[in-house]
Amino acid sequence: MPRLVNAVPKYRKHSSGNARVTINGRDYLLGPYGTAVSKREYDRLIAEFLESGRSASFGVASMQFSMAMLMVDYLKFAKGYYGSDKNSEFHRIKYAIRPAKELYASIPVTEFGPSQFRVVRQRMVDSDLSRGVVNSQMKRLVRMFKWAASEGKMPASIYETLRLVSGLKRGRTEARETSPVMPVSLKTIEATLKHLPPTIADMVNLQLLTGCRPGEICKLTPGMIPREGDVWVAVLGEHKTAHHGHESNLDLGPKSQILVAPYLLRGADDYLFRPCDTVKKQRAKAAASRATPLSCGNREGTNRKRTPKRPPGIQYDPIAYGRAIKRAADHACERGSTSTFRCVAPSLLNRCA
């Protein structure tokens, strides 16, 4: 029989004659068995248990609530709140709590104070993280304690104390400083475009024309683009500030319209720019430039895997988009290194963000 994942702890009778319910291995006596009072108490405990997301730490006293329990509960919350996409805040939180897990997983949350907070921060500095990254990660840790306090898992005084610890200041810490990522010149972009696949090159050119973000251009579909008027106004449903209630539109002028026109001849919900199209064009180009007669060597398609581990997808994500630009920058560099073009990808992706 499959395990019932939606089951709740049962209302049972204790040997003393009282009603009881067992949650996470702990018995709760509810009052005389069968009475309305005991059933109301049962309903209250079950409602609180379900509201906690069936947390394994439900009912644990503050003195027994460990840092490990806090991290498990917070990651479960963060995964549901932020999602688990490649570029999700959830993965940044996992990375932020790692030093605290290594040092203080077994101690009670009530024993974690400013001294322990600074030790975790120093561990990050010793790992050669930059000052800005360290400050960002420590803010994520503080948010974890704020969430725990709001859920009643620990005293709010712990969060209030930790938030008073100031961040690392420029020139007053041994943490590494980073140089600002500046926009690259159009000359460098043009040199990189020559080494990009046609689909990626069109994405870069469209981003330069419209000023959209990488994530927005990856999610464009024909259904978002009403082909009316001199300027087409694409309505972006999902974008960086959508959770703030802001709207974001993409204005496509004549040059942008010419660029996207070949990609509009597909389903309204299909993505404009797709890795599978890039692979198809590359294979067609390789077949057209084939020098070996068809009677010799491998026949077209016979040296491909029938079921590749990672077939080309139907949508680019910003990470894959950035990798493609970086590879093209590597090819564009005459010395075969990324010393000259090392900032092409991040700068180009953030040029109009």
VOGU-3710 file (C-alpha; in Angstrom, 3 decimals, decimal comma):
1> mprlvnavpk> 0,000/0,000/0,000  1,357/3,492/-0,807  2,172/5,720/2,167  -0,450/8,372/2,911  1,500/11,624/2,762  -1,610/13,702/3,619  -2,491/11,781/6,776  -2,632/13,623/10,098  -1,821/12,272/13,577  -4,837/10,477/15,021
11> yrkhssgnar> -7,020/11,330/17,988  -6,451/8,423/20,412  -7,183/7,314/23,952  -4,435/7,299/26,598  -4,264/4,683/29,377  -5,096/7,446/31,855  -8,480/7,989/30,210  -7,400/11,215/28,535  -7,324/11,833/24,801  -3,909/12,144/23,198
21> vtingrdyll> -2,219/12,867/19,894  1,361/12,020/18,970  3,271/14,540/16,826  6,928/13,968/15,936  7,182/11,285/18,604  5,849/13,504/21,383  2,530/12,821/23,145  0,104/15,673/23,863  -2,641/15,042/26,439  -5,831/16,799/25,370
31> gpygtavskr> -8,254/16,241/28,271  -10,903/13,600/28,961  -11,347/11,307/25,962  -14,406/12,002/23,824  -15,188/15,429/25,260  -15,676/18,563/23,164  -12,804/20,246/24,995  -10,332/17,509/24,031  -11,486/17,589/20,400  -11,055/21,367/20,217
41> eydrliaefl> -7,552/21,001/21,642  -6,836/18,286/19,062  -8,055/20,534/16,235  -5,859/23,389/17,499  -2,682/21,279/17,635  -3,293/19,725/14,220  -3,939/23,161/12,686  -0,673/24,486/14,149  1,215/21,397/12,970  -0,091/21,723/9,408
51> esgrsasfgv> 0,556/25,479/9,385  4,201/24,745/10,244  4,435/22,682/7,067  4,628/19,419/9,075  7,933/20,634/10,446  10,065/18,006/12,162  10,853/20,606/14,830  7,214/21,263/15,726  6,754/21,353/19,485  10,469/21,590/20,234
61> asmqfsmaml> 11,246/24,089/22,981  13,516/27,048/22,185  16,298/25,582/24,329  16,173/22,356/22,285  15,668/23,984/18,871  19,058/23,568/17,167  20,665/25,472/14,339  20,335/22,359/12,156  16,563/22,290/12,741  16,352/25,988/11,918
71> mvdylkfakg> 18,257/25,537/8,652  16,127/22,581/7,553  12,884/24,450/8,261  14,062/27,645/6,588  15,288/25,873/3,447  11,930/24,145/3,159  10,203/27,522/3,409  12,637/29,184/0,966  12,173/26,468/-1,637  8,416/26,955/-1,591
81> yygsdknsef> 8,607/30,759/-1,494  11,385/31,424/-4,025  11,171/28,244/-6,124  14,101/26,051/-7,102  14,993/27,418/-10,558  18,684/27,659/-11,428  18,789/31,378/-10,693  16,538/31,232/-7,627  17,322/32,929/-4,312  16,881/29,477/-2,762
91> hrikyairpa> 20,316/28,378/-4,039  21,969/31,544/-2,708  20,472/30,828/0,705  21,845/27,270/0,644  25,295/28,664/-0,093  24,960/31,340/2,621  24,105/28,959/5,457  26,857/26,458/4,636  29,542/28,008/6,912  27,053/28,249/9,797
101> kelyasipvt> 26,128/24,614/9,261  29,763/23,531/9,353  30,464/25,421/12,583  27,267/25,523/14,619  24,775/22,930/13,357  24,513/21,148/16,718  24,158/24,113/19,101  20,774/25,477/20,246  19,592/28,554/18,395  19,485/30,442/21,696
111> efgpsqfrvv> 23,286/30,119/21,962  23,923/31,752/18,583  24,831/35,390/19,133  26,990/38,177/17,705  30,248/36,329/18,506  29,179/33,252/16,547  27,814/35,511/13,806  31,228/37,158/13,393  32,979/33,767/13,355  30,753/32,664/10,461
121> rqrmvdsdls> 31,514/35,932/8,662  35,261/35,439/9,154  34,960/31,932/7,699  33,507/33,504/4,563  36,308/36,079/4,421  38,901/33,287/4,791  37,230/31,507/1,858  38,280/34,500/-0,304  34,746/35,783/-0,823  34,602/39,462/-1,685
131> rgvvnsqmkr> 33,356/42,038/0,809  30,122/42,611/-1,091  29,343/38,894/-1,281  30,076/38,417/2,428  27,714/41,250/3,368  24,989/39,846/1,118  25,348/36,361/2,581  25,236/37,647/6,155  22,027/39,531/5,361  20,535/36,243/4,187
141> lvrmfkwaas> 21,482/34,668/7,508  19,813/37,523/9,390  16,662/37,016/7,296  16,667/33,363/8,351  16,592/34,371/12,021  13,906/36,976/11,300  11,748/34,282/9,711  12,302/31,928/12,661  11,321/34,666/15,122  8,171/35,472/13,132
151> egkmpasiye> 7,238/31,773/13,203  7,666/31,631/16,984  10,538/29,162/16,769  12,903/31,314/18,837  12,921/34,563/20,852  12,794/37,703/18,716  15,646/39,148/20,795  18,126/36,910/18,934  17,176/38,445/15,586  17,148/41,970/17,031
161> tlrlvsglkr> 20,683/41,452/18,370  22,104/40,010/15,143  20,687/42,794/12,979  22,708/45,299/15,000  25,996/43,785/13,768  27,187/46,193/11,066  28,431/44,978/7,698  32,009/45,069/6,508  33,113/48,570/5,468  35,271/49,383/2,479
171> grtearetsp> 38,902/49,932/3,469  38,325/48,700/7,025  38,414/44,968/6,504  40,704/42,310/5,093  37,957/41,025/2,816  38,762/41,143/-0,888  37,431/44,070/-2,913  36,232/43,616/-6,472  36,450/45,902/-9,460  33,126/47,162/-10,854
181> vmpvslktie> 31,881/45,420/-13,989  31,761/48,127/-16,636  29,860/48,013/-19,946  31,978/46,734/-22,812  32,471/48,769/-25,951  30,387/48,169/-29,059  33,606/47,236/-30,863  34,150/44,360/-28,442  30,530/43,261/-28,745  30,775/43,233/-32,534
191> atlkhlppti> 33,929/41,109/-32,325  32,104/38,649/-30,076  28,970/38,531/-32,251  30,979/37,048/-35,119  31,566/33,907/-33,061  28,021/33,491/-31,753  25,425/31,123/-33,248  22,797/33,042/-35,256  20,073/32,593/-32,644  22,247/33,849/-29,778
201> admvnlqllt> 23,497/36,733/-31,933  19,884/37,773/-32,584  19,188/37,659/-28,852  22,162/39,930/-28,136  21,185/42,383/-30,859  17,587/42,465/-29,619  18,768/43,116/-26,078  20,931/46,006/-27,272  18,024/47,480/-29,255  15,364/47,166/-26,551
211> gcrpgeickl> 17,274/47,325/-23,258  15,546/44,234/-21,866  17,003/41,940/-19,230  18,445/38,504/-20,126  15,649/36,673/-18,296  13,015/38,649/-20,183  14,445/37,949/-23,614  14,687/34,228/-22,819  10,954/34,120/-21,961  9,638/35,981/-24,994
221> tpgmipregd> 6,900/34,194/-26,962  4,962/35,220/-30,108  1,816/35,533/-27,988  3,392/38,389/-26,020  3,963/40,502/-29,146  0,895/42,216/-30,664  1,911/43,082/-34,227  0,043/46,378/-34,425  1,173/49,957/-35,000  4,594/51,353/-35,762
231> vwvavlgehk> 5,954/50,125/-32,431  5,053/46,676/-31,136  4,621/46,671/-27,361  5,312/43,245/-25,873  3,686/42,692/-22,481  5,987/40,714/-20,181  4,040/38,594/-17,714  7,077/37,379/-15,774  9,887/39,779/-14,991  12,233/40,842/-12,206
241> tahhghesnl> 9,865/43,242/-10,444  6,575/41,413/-11,066  6,305/40,401/-7,387  6,210/44,118/-6,494  3,124/44,587/-8,677  5,051/46,467/-11,370  4,356/46,093/-15,076  7,067/45,713/-17,697  6,653/46,251/-21,424  9,122/45,811/-24,256
251> dlgpksqilv> 8,990/48,312/-27,122  9,969/46,818/-30,494  10,799/49,407/-33,124  11,340/48,798/-36,876  14,814/47,252/-36,442  13,618/44,975/-33,650  10,577/43,948/-35,690  12,780/42,866/-38,610  14,962/40,889/-36,210  12,143/38,956/-34,496
261> apyllrgadd> 9,961/38,447/-37,599  11,479/35,040/-38,570  10,861/33,757/-35,022  7,161/34,634/-34,934  6,129/31,800/-37,261  5,418/29,305/-34,486  2,905/28,649/-31,720  1,771/31,576/-29,598  3,193/29,950/-26,441  6,448/28,673/-27,976
271> ylfrpcdtvk> 9,592/30,536/-26,994  11,114/32,802/-29,637  14,692/31,682/-29,063  15,257/27,965/-28,542  18,410/25,829/-28,164  16,903/23,159/-30,421  16,768/25,705/-33,275  20,411/26,617/-32,703  21,478/22,958/-32,885  19,374/22,425/-36,009
281> kqrakaaasr> 21,028/25,379/-37,773  24,499/24,225/-36,753  23,860/20,742/-38,143  22,467/22,147/-41,367  25,559/24,346/-41,750  27,858/21,379/-41,122  25,989/19,290/-43,698  26,179/22,083/-46,287  29,937/22,436/-45,833  30,590/18,687/-45,965
291> atplscgnre> 33,595/17,968/-48,189  33,501/14,166/-47,972  31,386/12,486/-50,683  28,193/10,853/-49,420  29,548/7,491/-50,618  32,447/7,802/-48,154  32,639/8,188/-44,407  29,640/8,311/-42,103  26,243/8,974/-43,573  24,525/12,039/-42,181
301> gtnrkrtpkr> 23,053/11,337/-38,764  24,587/7,876/-38,239  27,186/9,106/-35,704  24,645/10,723/-33,375  23,255/9,210/-30,208  19,645/8,160/-30,543  18,861/9,081/-26,939  21,355/11,743/-25,803  21,518/12,494/-22,083  20,758/16,164/-22,678
311> ppgiqydpia> 18,808/16,803/-25,874  18,575/20,466/-26,929  15,797/22,226/-25,031  12,967/24,527/-26,049  14,027/27,552/-23,965  17,241/29,371/-23,108  17,836/30,378/-19,525  20,051/33,343/-18,550  22,857/31,064/-17,337  23,086/29,147/-20,624
321> ygraikraad> 22,779/32,440/-22,496  25,757/33,844/-20,561  27,837/30,697/-21,141  27,280/30,938/-24,882  28,461/34,554/-24,899  31,519/33,678/-22,810  32,499/30,895/-25,227  32,216/33,314/-28,130  34,342/35,833/-26,224  37,006/33,171/-25,708
331> hacergstst> 37,087/32,520/-29,459  37,228/36,241/-30,185  40,272/36,746/-28,009  43,347/36,530/-30,236  45,559/35,131/-27,472  43,202/32,260/-26,777  42,480/33,404/-23,204  39,746/35,428/-21,567  42,054/38,159/-20,230  40,828/40,758/-22,713
341> frcvapslln> 37,231/39,605/-23,037  36,660/38,228/-19,533  33,924/40,792/-18,799  32,064/40,519/-22,099  29,345/38,141/-20,869  28,462/39,778/-17,526  28,745/43,283/-18,916  26,675/42,518/-21,982  24,014/40,767/-19,947  23,771/43,693/-17,519
351> rca> 24,287/46,452/-20,094  20,655/47,496/-20,191  19,349/45,881/-16,994
//
